Amino acid sequence: MKAIVALLFVLLPCCVLAQKKQSRHPVNAIQLDAGPTFACALVNGQLWYWGLTGFSNLSRPTKLVPEKKIKSVSCCLDDLIALDENGVIWGWGYAISHLKPMDSKEDYQSPTQLFDSIRWARIDFAYNYFAGIKKDGTLWLAGEDKCLLASDNSLKLIQLGKGQTWIDVGLGNVHGGALNDKQVLWTWGRNSTGQLGIGIMKRTDRIIDCYPLQPVATGITWKMVDIENSNSVAISKDGSLWFWGDSAYSLWEPKPVLAPTKIGGNAKWISASTARYHTLAVQEDGSLWAMGKNAHGELGDGTTNSRNKLVRIGNGNDWVQVKAGLYSFSLAVKKDGTIWAWGNNECGQLGDSMTTDRHVPQRVYLK
């Protein structure tokens, strides 16, 4: 799932990412994303990944399709899809069989073009289903959508939100959200933990209780939103930070947060990401903050103590982007373009050739 990297990912200003400070291995990281046990980084149009996927197990960052220039990537479960500079989608892993008929397991190991002749502007993929925005601004779904919003035929594209122009889209677990050209957020799907942010919740597995596409927090316009498994974090146009959905088993609130709730005080924020158990964010001054469960050190504060409110991580003021991994690990980018990782490392998702958890950020070397 992307976010913002994201699950609705918004690129940071070029002046932030293009700082000329040199490092031993300078990179210009544009987008981070993460599956449960692997990580992805899009760097100068080149796609890198590491950790355990459905088609490989890599303990060090490795380039995927170096011959293609990639503009966006979405990682979920054991699979990933990528959008190239021509608007063509490529997929890897077993789950893409929900989007295109496949003949054998070997087909899942190499890049497979999806939706042959269509050209796309934004994409996301999660839990065997797909959402994308075509270059004309229309929104489409396909795959194994348990709410049947994409129809019974999983290989068929179905349009959602007709009559509007869409600019970004993200998927969670049986739900999704999209921003229109007025920067209003709309969500749809299952709402068992309040993940739609519409102020109500139903705990049921019945398909009829899935919600149709509807606006969230009318009156608020959004700069970015990260929609994940059962919760969301967002930054509004004025720079404030908001959260809704599952509250990490009552760590922060005794019940799920049913509507967007401000969590960042009066500070201005530039990047944020959430996973099931922890949330990361970067303030305008470049400081890094985190909250949630911390069993694997995923908050990065050097401990395994959970935090029920945002706490500052380290003393640095050179962070620009974050991504929270579903299985308790974290990724981030500094102003010099270097990539950092910490938390759960059971499957090599920190990219250091080890399987030892890290409780503070450590550099990921792309080479």
C-alpha positions in Angstrom: 0.0 0.0 0.0 1.3 3.4 -0.8 0.9 6.6 0.8 2.1 9.0 0.1 4.1 7.6 -0.3 1.6 6.7 0.0 -1.0 5.4 0.4 -2.1 8.8 -1.1 1.4 10.0 -1.6 2.3 13.6 -2.1 5.8 14.5 -3.4 7.7 16.8 -1.1 8.9 20.1 -2.6 11.9 19.6 -4.9 13.8 22.2 -2.9 13.6 19.9 0.1 14.6 16.7 -1.7 17.2 18.2 -3.9 19.5 19.5 -1.1 23.1 19.5 -2.4 24.7 18.2 0.8 26.9 15.3 -0.3 27.1 11.9 1.5 29.2 8.8 1.0 26.5 7.3 -1.2 24.3 10.2 -2.3 20.8 9.3 -3.4 17.7 11.3 -4.1 14.9 9.3 -2.7 11.5 10.3 -4.2 9.1 7.7 -2.8 9.2 5.0 -0.1 6.7 2.2 0.4 6.5 -1.0 2.4 4.8 -4.4 2.4 4.5 -6.3 5.6 8.0 -7.8 5.3 9.7 -5.9 2.6 10.5 -2.3 1.6 10.6 -0.3 -1.6 12.4 2.8 -2.6 12.0 4.8 -5.8 15.3 6.7 -6.4 15.8 8.8 -9.5 13.4 6.6 -11.4 15.0 3.4 -10.3 13.1 0.9 -8.2 14.9 -0.8 -5.3 13.5 -3.4 -2.9 14.7 -5.6 -0.1 13.3 -8.1 2.4 10.9 -11.0 2.0 8.4 -10.9 -0.9 6.3 -13.6 -2.7 8.9 -13.7 -5.5 12.2 -13.3 -3.7 14.0 -12.9 -0.4 16.7 -10.2 -0.4 18.7 -9.1 2.6 20.3 -6.2 0.7 18.7 -3.5 -1.6 18.5 -4.7 -5.2 17.3 -2.9 -8.3 14.2 -4.2 -9.9 13.7 -3.7 -13.7 16.8 -1.3 -14.0 15.9 -0.9 -17.7 12.6 0.9 -16.9 12.2 4.4 -15.5 9.6 4.1 -12.7 7.5 7.1 -11.4 5.4 5.4 -8.7 5.3 2.1 -6.7 2.8 0.3 -4.5 3.9 -2.6 -2.2 1.5 -4.8 -0.3 1.5 -8.3 1.2 4.0 -10.3 -1.0 3.5 -8.3 -4.1 4.1 -5.0 -5.8 3.0 -3.0 -8.8 4.9 -0.1 -10.4 3.9 2.7 -12.8 6.5 3.6 -15.4 7.1 7.0 -17.1 4.8 6.2 -19.9 1.8 5.5 -17.6 2.1 1.7 -18.0 1.6 -0.6 -15.0 3.9 -3.6 -14.2 3.2 -6.2 -11.5 5.1 -8.9 -9.6 3.9 -11.6 -7.3 1.0 -14.0 -7.0 -1.7 -11.4 -6.2 -1.5 -9.9 -9.7 -3.5 -13.0 -10.9 -6.5 -11.1 -9.5 -5.9 -8.4 -12.2 -4.8 -10.6 -15.2 -5.0 -14.3 -16.0 -1.7 -16.0 -15.3 -0.6 -19.4 -16.7 2.0 -20.5 -14.1 3.8 -19.5 -10.9 6.9 -18.6 -13.0 4.9 -15.7 -14.5 4.7 -14.0 -11.1 8.5 -13.8 -10.9 9.0 -11.3 -13.7 7.3 -8.0 -14.6 3.9 -8.4 -16.1 2.1 -5.6 -17.9 -1.4 -4.9 -16.5 -4.4 -3.3 -18.2 -2.6 -3.4 -21.6 -3.5 -0.3 -23.5 -4.5 2.0 -20.6 -2.3 4.9 -19.4 -2.5 5.8 -15.7 -1.6 8.8 -13.6 -1.9 7.3 -10.0 -2.1 3.7 -8.7 -2.4 1.6 -5.6 -2.7 -2.1 -4.8 -3.7 -3.7 -1.5 -5.0 -7.1 -0.4 -5.5 -8.4 -4.0 -7.3 -5.4 -5.3 -6.4 -2.3 -7.3 -7.3 1.3 -7.6 -6.1 3.7 -10.2 -6.6 7.1 -11.7 -6.4 7.3 -15.5 -4.7 10.3 -17.1 -8.1 11.8 -17.8 -8.7 12.0 -14.0 -11.3 9.2 -13.7 -11.1 6.7 -10.8 -11.2 2.9 -11.4 -11.2 -0.3 -9.3 -10.4 -4.0 -10.0 -9.5 -7.2 -8.3 -10.8 -9.0 -5.2 -12.8 -6.3 -3.6 -14.8 -8.0 -0.7 -17.3 -5.1 -0.7 -18.1 -5.9 -4.4 -17.5 -2.3 -5.3 -15.4 -3.6 -8.2 -18.1 -6.1 -9.3 -18.1 -9.9 -9.3 -15.7 -10.0 -12.2 -12.3 -9.3 -10.5 -10.5 -8.8 -13.9 -12.9 -6.1 -15.0 -12.2 -2.4 -14.3 -15.2 -0.6 -12.8 -15.5 3.2 -12.6 -16.1 4.9 -9.2 -17.0 8.5 -8.5 -18.2 9.5 -11.9 -18.5 13.2 -12.6 -15.5 14.2 -10.5 -11.8 14.7 -11.3 -9.5 12.7 -9.1 -5.8 13.4 -8.3 -4.7 10.6 -5.9 -5.9 7.3 -4.5 -5.0 4.9 -1.7 -6.2 1.5 -0.4 -6.4 -0.1 3.0 -7.9 -3.5 4.0 -11.3 -3.7 2.2 -11.6 0.1 2.0 -10.1 3.0 0.1 -9.9 6.7 -0.3 -9.3 9.3 -3.0 -8.7 13.0 -3.2 -10.5 15.0 -5.8 -9.2 18.1 -7.6 -10.6 20.3 -4.8 -8.5 18.3 -2.3 -11.6 16.8 -0.6 -11.1 13.3 0.6 -13.7 10.6 -0.2 -13.7 7.1 1.3 -15.5 3.8 0.7 -15.7 0.2 1.9 -15.6 -1.7 5.2 -15.7 0.4 8.4 -15.2 -2.1 11.2 -12.7 0.2 13.1 -13.9 3.6 11.9 -11.3 3.6 9.2 -13.5 5.6 6.8 -13.5 8.6 9.1 -17.2 9.3 8.6 -18.1 9.5 12.3 -19.9 6.1 12.6 -18.8 2.5 12.7 -20.4 -1.0 12.3 -18.7 -4.2 13.4 -19.9 -6.7 10.9 -18.6 -8.9 8.1 -21.8 -8.7 6.1 -21.1 -7.3 2.7 -24.3 -5.2 2.8 -22.8 -3.1 5.5 -20.0 -1.8 3.3 -20.3 2.0 2.7 -20.4 3.7 -0.7 -18.1 6.5 -1.7 -18.7 9.6 0.5 -16.8 12.7 1.6 -14.8 12.8 4.9 -14.8 15.9 7.2 -16.5 18.3 4.8 -14.9 21.7 5.1 -11.3 20.3 5.5 -9.0 20.2 2.5 -6.0 17.9 2.6 -2.4 18.1 1.4 -1.8 14.3 1.9 -3.4 11.2 3.4 -1.9 7.8 4.2 -4.6 5.1 4.2 -3.5 1.8 5.7 -4.8 -1.5 7.0 -7.3 -0.1 9.6 -6.5 3.5 10.1 -5.4 6.7 8.4 -3.2 9.7 9.1 -3.4 13.0 7.2 -2.1 16.5 6.9 -4.6 19.2 6.1 -3.9 22.3 3.9 -3.0 24.4 7.0 -0.3 21.8 7.9 -2.1 20.3 10.9 -1.9 16.5 11.6 -4.9 14.3 11.9 -5.7 10.6 12.7 -8.7 8.3 12.6 -9.5 4.6 12.7 -8.0 1.8 14.8 -6.2 3.2 17.8 -3.7 0.3 18.2 -5.7 -1.7 20.7 -6.6 1.2 23.0 -3.1 2.4 23.3 -4.2 6.0 22.6 -8.0 5.9 22.9 -10.3 3.3 24.5 -12.2 3.0 21.3 -11.6 3.5 17.6 -11.3 7.1 16.4 -14.4 7.5 14.2 -13.6 10.9 12.6 -10.5 12.9 11.8 -9.0 14.0 15.1 -6.1 16.5 15.4 -3.0 14.9 17.1 -0.1 17.2 16.3 -1.0 20.3 18.3 -0.4 23.6 16.6 2.8 22.4 14.8 3.0 22.3 11.0 3.7 18.9 9.5 5.2 17.9 6.1 5.0 14.1 6.1 3.1 11.4 7.9 2.5 7.7 7.7 0.7 5.1 9.8 0.6 1.3 10.0 -1.6 -0.9 12.2 0.4 -0.3 15.4 2.4 2.8 15.0 2.4 6.3 13.4 5.3 8.4 12.1 5.4 12.1 11.2 7.8 14.9 10.3 7.4 18.5 11.4 8.1 21.5 9.2 11.4 22.1 11.1 12.6 18.6 10.0 12.1 16.9 13.4 11.0 13.3 13.5 8.1 12.1 15.7 6.4 8.8 16.5 3.7 7.1 18.6 2.1 3.7 19.1 3.3 0.2 20.0 7.1 -0.3 20.1 7.8 -4.0 20.6 10.4 -4.1 17.9 11.8 -0.6 18.3 9.7 0.7 15.4 9.3 4.1 17.0 13.1 4.6 16.9 13.6 6.1 20.3 16.1 3.5 21.5 13.6 1.6 23.6 10.8 -0.9 23.3 8.3 1.2 25.3 5.0 2.0 23.7 4.0 5.7 23.5 0.4 6.9 23.7 1.2 10.3 22.2 3.7 11.7 19.7 7.3 11.9 21.0 10.3 13.3 19.3 12.8 10.8 17.9 16.4 12.0 18.2 17.6 15.6 17.9 18.0 15.9 14.1 16.2 18.4 12.0 17.0 16.9 8.6 14.1 14.5 8.0 11.7 15.0 5.1 9.7 11.8 4.6 8.5 8.8 6.5 6.8 5.4 5.8 5.4 3.0 8.5 5.7 -0.7 7.6 2.7 -2.9 8.5 4.8 -5.5 10.5 6.4 -3.0 12.9 9.2 -1.4 11.0 9.9 2.1 9.8 11.5 3.9 6.8 12.5 7.5 6.4 14.4 9.9 4.2 16.7 12.8 5.2 17.3 16.0 3.4 20.5 14.7 1.8 18.5 11.9 0.2 19.7 9.1 2.4 17.3 6.4 3.4 17.0 5.1 7.0 15.3 2.1 8.5 14.5 0.7 12.0 12.3 -1.7 13.9 11.4 -5.3 13.1 14.1 -7.0 10.9 12.9 -10.6 11.1 12.7 -10.9 7.3 15.6 -8.5 6.4 13.2 -5.6 5.8 15.8 -3.1 7.1 18.2 -4.0 4.3 21.3 -4.6 6.4 21.9 -8.3 5.6 20.9 -9.1 9.2 17.7 -10.2 11.0 18.3 -8.3 14.2 15.8 -5.6 15.2 17.1 -2.0 15.3 15.7 0.4 17.9 17.1 3.6 16.3 17.3 4.7 12.7 20.2 3.2 10.7 21.3 4.0 7.2 20.2 1.9 4.2 22.9 1.7 1.5 21.8 1.4 -2.1 24.6 -0.1 -4.1 
